[in-house]
Amino acid sequence: MLSRTYRPSADLAPYIRRFYVFEAPLPENAIVEDFLLAETAFVRCLLRGDWSAETGPGEWGTAGKTVFFGANSQPFKVRVKGGFAVTGFAIRPSGWHALFPESHQTVADKMLPLQQLWGVLADIMFDDVAKAEDDAGQLQAMENAIRKRLALFQPCEADRQMAQFEIIARTDSTIRIEEAASQVGLSARQLERRCLAAFGLTPKAILRRSRFLDSATAMRGFSSPTELELGALRYYDQSHMNREFRRYTGMTPKVFAEAVTPLQTAGLKLREESRYED
């Protein structure tokens, strides 16, 4: 499986974290079943592959070829049959309200056709991405669509306080909520309200998920935390660690360490590559 990531153009950097291209030249009868645990909302253009997601216990559904995924508070199971190709982008929480009038809380843990949120622009973007001959052309098609969307909400700007909290969540996942709120210049109650609207989750849930992702990233070998950092990430005891891994993966840490999770692993790699860019 091949993955490539790209930074957005300077004018889109306050709103978009990364663009990515993900390909897997698998046999037609191959089935990959995995889960996503995304910190941000994503838009994905599903160019090849028969994609579906678990929309209810034992129920699988689709959302077309241009799909919006809200941020996840729990593992979101997905399945694809055959070789696949996906291109898309991660939306910064601080840029949420520049692109969507809805509170992120209303779409967290959901998969929707992007047309429900962006209308015909979603179709235009997909058609342009599908016609592109290379990564550069695909990125240009997505950036063009994002600029058109931003133009609808001018003069809506990125939320600087949420941008600051995004950095905190990615780099200091064990911080106390009150301290994080103080650092961004908000009360704890204000921070919770703003996070629900921009991130889709409460600050506590954001940091809890971030702590797990930090641990999972180290376990997958994508980061090299110091002993001090590892000490901060360690859970109170083995049962606590087991609970957190079951919550976010449905597995124990031992099973997760040995599990093949190509889609989620690619997400961890993407996260680590852009973690300290701000």
Disulfide bonds with the S-S distance in Angstrom:
none
